[in-house]
């Protein structure tokens, strides 16, 4: 009969073609199941004419059955629990602080209790603002006293110590302003081994000045006491070091960066400084992160790897920081650009909510945090001061590094060139092994390779769609929340991120393959193979991304390489053990191999969120901060779950689980738009209110005053603008300054520094009827006007002097129409680069211990050569930032009326605009 012939043909071919090639037990079982299934489906009465090749399908065994749907929530909760069981405690781990009485049993160990005792004294001093008596006198004397104590303990037979209080003046270009300083003080200590003749110094730097609203215990007095204890231990060590160590106690970082520029440009030891350890903070308590290195000196990473007891670092943070996505900067930039001195930039990043606020006090800094930082800094200083590379650092300049820690347990680094080779090798290797896997699937199921190639092509397209959805859905959520004025709902309750951004990202990953496998079941390809192809497609896509990022020079591509590497390892194991073809057993190997990368990615992105969420309150008004947070959540979810999320299809009813994730997202959204989602909380998660109490006068060319008024100038810090305050205090009359921006330099406001000036067009002005009672005003004297040059080269020079003023002043300069600035007494950099620096020009001036008058001139030319009319607008602002400067009663009442969740950073400021 035809049926019998067909059956014999199929059976015989099956035996001859397959059994000889696949004689393993799994194939024999598959053959038996196939024959049983065909036998069961033959109807004796109807014959077997309905039996076709498509019916020769594998009979499901216990390893080929999808699990019941109710196991899928447990599957997801397992991964959530893994994060909280492993990553969260490791991220928050701090060593036990060493006590003074334990020192005898732990020689050479950093003693956190001693550092803490010094920190208590610094905390009690209050704010330390450059130019104040506390900073310029008391703080310098205190540091000299502590250094003297170290000198008394020092091993004079092994070491020698030199101490210098540097006072200097200078200027440099910083962003869009000339940054000028006078009489800035630094306390500098050089510790040398008597047995060494090295002329290469290690520089260790941190700053002791603070913002006006903050005591600065975390930023950065923690680092100051760490340096003092490190200095003591190095000076009392029985093991001399090769290279002298310069400890720079920097007196003016918040100005900004006057102290570091003063040292690197003017100090006699600066030319010998060949490597740097820079210490700063953007928070208080917790661990410090290594977020910048080099540049181009991978040997420094080798030293960190060898010495750091509690490593915490990532290349990703370096690239984010250097892309200016973080609203902060450190002295590292000054040493790098003006030295250049290569180094390591380390900063505290935990609890950034208290950064630059009055809540940055000792009580939020644990002894364990001091021990963590002290252990790392001491070990690092010991290591670099004995490094052979210090003798000739340029000889070891070999490109950038890729670096990261794994859960704080160990540190990994390699050069960028090695990273390029690893990224491309593993990516191409993964693609090759995936091709082998597809070929094996075709052989086992007796299908053509083209069948599996087409299935892979479809899944690859779906993988691209899944990636775009996983990335796009959280970003779309952030756009919707911004449109509804609901940004930063996670600011005080970061757990809301799970529903707002993480669940949408996971839905995006799993939705395309789930819908395809549910709605388009393939009769040619078993479900177990199709699910493997989903993972293969994502792996190839990640490999392609890794190669592209590597080619364009983004070192963070190592994250995608890590993703590909562990998937490749699981696939090789499955192929070698033939679990690849035994139902869903391959998924167990895949899950086991994904544990290590999952832990790393969740740890890393948790750390990034801890760092960046507090920064959203000072990210500025122009950009939506939720975009950055959503992007971090999306990338973290993709990297951690790209191979795990599709495994929801191991369970029955996977669409129901996707619906469950959508329900979780909906519930979290409802919570976020309630009072729970209000961003700010008193003391712990405050709204930053930056404003100046301004009294301004506009003088015309004839000396008359065209405007004299007072008001509050708000430099709003986050996307919520002034709206959270509207129903809390009286802001009647608050307005934008668009009209002033059309006619006045910098909108007629005394913007403080480049950040304030770049955002001045979005400032708010609140008029007040009572004039601001200023502590003083800068006194400008117009000395003379001298017409120079010839008829063909007309020039004019104006000479001025500011005879008195506060420690921080700004000069704003705008030549009139037809007038061009030729020269001035300030740094010429702006005038030499007219395509980059355009008027109005901003010259920022700060002084420390020297308040001598400031003399300056402007030399200009005019198209028509007529200097009888106005040629120049000159604005002068004085900033009385010190907490010791008196605030008038109206200002004090305004501050008292602010809601308890608002934290003001404010000071009185004068502004006079002249026309000459």
Rosetta blueprint (number, residue, H / E / L):
1 X L
2 X H
3 X H
4 X H
5 X H
6 X H
7 X H
8 X H
9 X H
10 X H
11 X H
12 X H
13 X H
14 X H
15 X H
16 X H
17 X H
18 X H
19 X H
20 X L
21 X L
22 X L
23 X L
24 X L
25 X H
26 X H
27 X H
28 X H
29 X H
30 X H
31 X H
32 X H
33 X H
34 X H
35 X H
36 X H
37 X H
38 X H
39 X H
40 X H
41 X H
42 X L
43 X E
44 X L
45 X L
46 X L
47 X E
48 X L
49 X L
50 X L
51 X L
52 X L
53 X H
54 X H
55 X H
56 X L
57 X L
58 X L
59 X L
60 X L
61 X L
62 X L
63 X L
64 X L
65 X L
66 X L
67 X E
68 X L
69 X H
70 X H
71 X H
72 X H
73 X H
74 X H
75 X H
76 X H
77 X H
78 X H
79 X H
80 X H
81 X H
82 X H
83 X H
84 X H
85 X H
86 X H
87 X H
88 X H
89 X H
90 X H
91 X H
92 X H
93 X L
94 X L
95 X L
96 X L
97 X L
98 X L
99 X L
100 X H
101 X H
102 X H
103 X H
104 X H
105 X H
106 X L
107 X L
108 X L
109 X L
110 X L
111 X L
112 X H
113 X H
114 X H
115 X H
116 X H
117 X H
118 X H
119 X H
120 X H
121 X H
122 X H
123 X H
124 X H
125 X L
126 X L
127 X L
128 X L
129 X L
130 X L
131 X L
132 X L
133 X H
134 X H
135 X H
136 X H
137 X H
138 X H
139 X H
140 X H
141 X H
142 X H
143 X H
144 X H
145 X H
146 X H
147 X H
148 X H
149 X H
150 X H
151 X H
152 X H
153 X H
154 X L
155 X L
156 X L
157 X L
158 X L
159 X E
160 X E
161 X E
162 X E
163 X E
164 X E
165 X E
166 X E
167 X E
168 X E
169 X E
170 X E
171 X E
172 X E
173 X E
174 X E
175 X L
176 X L
177 X E
178 X E
179 X E
180 X E
181 X E
182 X E
183 X E
184 X E
185 X E
186 X E
187 X E
188 X E
189 X E
190 X E
191 X E
192 X E
193 X E
194 X L
195 X L
196 X L
197 X L
198 X L
199 X L
200 X L
201 X E
202 X E
203 X E
204 X E
205 X E
206 X E
207 X E
208 X L
209 X L
210 X L
211 X L
212 X L
213 X L
214 X L
215 X L
216 X L
217 X H
218 X H
219 X H
220 X H
221 X H
222 X H
223 X H
224 X H
225 X H
226 X H
227 X H
228 X H
229 X H
230 X H
231 X H
232 X H
233 X H
234 X H
235 X H
236 X H
237 X L
238 X L
239 X L
240 X L
241 X L
242 X L
243 X L
244 X L
245 X E
246 X E
247 X E
248 X E
249 X E
250 X E
251 X L
252 X L
253 X L
254 X L
255 X L
256 X L
257 X L
258 X H
259 X H
260 X H
261 X H
262 X H
263 X H
264 X H
265 X H
266 X H
267 X L
268 X L
269 X L
270 X H
271 X H
272 X H
273 X E
274 X E
275 X E
276 X E
277 X E
278 X E
279 X E
280 X E
281 X E
282 X L
283 X L
284 X L
285 X L
286 X L
287 X L
288 X E
289 X E
290 X E
291 X E
292 X E
293 X E
294 X E
295 X L
296 X L
297 X E
298 X H
299 X H
300 X H
301 X H
302 X H
303 X H
304 X H
305 X H
306 X H
307 X H
308 X L
309 X L
310 X L
311 X L
312 X L
313 X E
314 X E
315 X H
316 X H
317 X H
318 X H
319 X H
320 X H
321 X H
322 X H
323 X L
324 X L
325 X L
326 X L
327 X L
328 X L
329 X L
330 X L
331 X L
332 X H
333 X H
334 X H
335 X H
336 X H
337 X H
338 X H
339 X L
340 X L
341 X L
342 X L
343 X E
344 X E
345 X E
346 X E
347 X E
348 X E
349 X L
350 X L
351 X L
352 X H
353 X H
354 X H
355 X L
356 X L
357 X L
358 X L
359 X L
360 X L
361 X L
362 X H
363 X H
364 X H
365 X L
366 X L
367 X H
368 X H
369 X H
370 X H
371 X H
372 X H
373 X H
374 X H
375 X H
376 X H
377 X H
378 X H
379 X H
380 X H
381 X H
382 X H
383 X H
384 X H
385 X L
386 X L
387 X L
388 X H
389 X H
390 X H
391 X H
392 X H
393 X H
394 X H
395 X H
396 X H
397 X L
398 X L
399 X E
400 X L
401 X E
402 X E
403 X E
404 X E
405 X E
406 X E
407 X L
408 X L
409 X L
410 X E
411 X E
412 X E
413 X E
414 X E
415 X E
416 X H
417 X H
418 X H
419 X H
420 X H
421 X H
422 X H
423 X H
424 X H
425 X H
426 X H
427 X H
428 X H
429 X H
430 X H
431 X H
432 X H
433 X H
434 X H
435 X H
436 X H
437 X H
438 X H
439 X H
440 X H
441 X H
442 X H
443 X H
444 X H
445 X H
446 X L
447 X L
448 X L
449 X H
450 X H
451 X H
452 X H
453 X H
454 X H
455 X H
456 X H
457 X H
458 X H
459 X H
460 X H
461 X H
462 X H
463 X H
464 X H
465 X H
466 X H
467 X H
468 X H
469 X H
470 X H
471 X H
472 X H
473 X H
474 X H
475 X H
476 X H
477 X H
478 X H
479 X H
480 X H
481 X H
482 X H
483 X H
484 X L
485 X L
486 X L
487 X L
488 X L
489 X L
490 X L
491 X L
492 X L
493 X L
494 X H
495 X H
496 X H
497 X H
498 X H
499 X H
500 X H
501 X H
502 X H
503 X H
504 X H
505 X H
506 X H
507 X H
508 X H
509 X H
510 X H
511 X H
512 X H
513 X H
514 X H
515 X H
516 X H
517 X H
518 X H
519 X H
520 X L
521 X L
522 X L
523 X L
524 X L
525 X L
526 X L
527 X H
528 X H
529 X H
530 X H
531 X H
532 X H
533 X H
534 X H
535 X H
536 X H
537 X H
538 X H
539 X H
540 X H
541 X H
542 X H
543 X H
544 X H
545 X H
546 X H
547 X H
548 X H
549 X H
550 X H
551 X H
552 X L
553 X L
554 X L
555 X H
556 X H
557 X H
558 X H
559 X H
560 X H
561 X H
562 X H
563 X H
564 X H
565 X H
566 X H
567 X H
568 X H
569 X H
570 X H
571 X H
572 X H
573 X H
574 X H
575 X H
576 X H
577 X H
578 X L
579 X H
580 X H
581 X H
582 X L
583 X L
584 X L
585 X H
586 X H
587 X H
588 X H
589 X H
590 X H
591 X H
592 X H
593 X H
594 X H
595 X H
596 X H
597 X H
598 X H
599 X H
600 X H
601 X H
602 X H
603 X H
604 X H
605 X H
606 X H
607 X H
608 X H
609 X H
610 X H
611 X H
612 X H
613 X H
614 X H
615 X H
616 X H
617 X H
618 X H
619 X L
620 X L
621 X L
622 X L
623 X L
624 X L
625 X H
626 X H
627 X H
628 X H
629 X H
630 X H
631 X H
632 X H
633 X H
634 X H
635 X H
636 X H
637 X H
638 X H
639 X H
640 X H
641 X H
642 X L
643 X L
644 X L
645 X H
646 X H
647 X H
648 X H
649 X H
650 X H
651 X E
652 X L
653 X L
654 X H
655 X H
656 X H
657 X H
658 X H
659 X H
660 X H
661 X H
662 X H
663 X H
664 X H
665 X H
666 X H
667 X H
668 X H
669 X H
670 X H
671 X H
672 X H
673 X L
674 X L
675 X H
676 X H
677 X H
678 X L
679 X L
680 X L
681 X E
682 X L
683 X L
684 X L
685 X E
686 X L
687 X E
688 X E
689 X E
690 X E
691 X E
692 X E
693 X E
694 X E
695 X E
696 X E
697 X E
698 X E
699 X E
700 X L
701 X L
702 X L
703 X L
704 X L
705 X E
706 X E
707 X E
708 X E
709 X E
710 X E
711 X E
712 X E
713 X E
714 X E
715 X L
716 X L
717 X L
718 X L
719 X L
720 X L
721 X L
722 X L
723 X H
724 X H
725 X H
726 X L
727 X L
728 X L
729 X L
730 X L
731 X L
732 X L
733 X L
734 X L
735 X E
736 X E
737 X L
738 X H
739 X H
740 X H
741 X H
742 X H
743 X H
744 X L
745 X H
746 X H
747 X H
748 X H
749 X L
750 X L
751 X L
752 X L
753 X L
754 X H
755 X H
756 X H
757 X H
758 X H
759 X L
760 X H
761 X H
762 X H
763 X L
764 X E
765 X E
766 X E
767 X E
768 X E
769 X L
770 X L
771 X L
772 X L
773 X L
774 X L
775 X L
776 X L
777 X L
778 X L
779 X E
780 X E
781 X E
782 X E
783 X E
784 X E
785 X E
786 X E
787 X E
788 X E
789 X E
790 X L
791 X L
792 X L
793 X L
794 X E
795 X E
796 X E
797 X E
798 X E
799 X E
800 X E
801 X E
802 X E
803 X E
804 X E
805 X L
806 X L
807 X L
808 X E
809 X E
810 X E
811 X E
812 X E
813 X E
814 X E
815 X E
816 X L
817 X L
818 X L
819 X E
820 X E
821 X E
822 X E
823 X E
824 X E
825 X L
826 X L
827 X L
828 X L
829 X H
830 X H
831 X H
832 X H
833 X L
834 X L
835 X L
836 X L
837 X L
838 X L
839 X L
840 X L
841 X E
842 X E
843 X E
844 X E
845 X E
846 X E
847 X E
848 X L
849 X L
850 X L
851 X L
852 X L
853 X L
854 X E
855 X E
856 X E
857 X E
858 X E
859 X E
860 X E
861 X E
862 X E
863 X L
864 X L
865 X L
866 X L
867 X L
868 X L
869 X L
870 X L
871 X L
872 X E
873 X E
874 X E
875 X E
876 X E
877 X E
878 X E
879 X E
880 X E
881 X L
882 X L
883 X L
884 X L
885 X L
886 X L
887 X L
888 X L
889 X H
890 X H
891 X H
892 X H
893 X H
894 X H
895 X H
896 X H
897 X H
898 X L
899 X L
900 X L
901 X L
902 X E
903 X E
904 X E
905 X E
906 X E
907 X E
908 X E
909 X E
910 X E
911 X E
912 X E
913 X E
914 X E
915 X E
916 X L
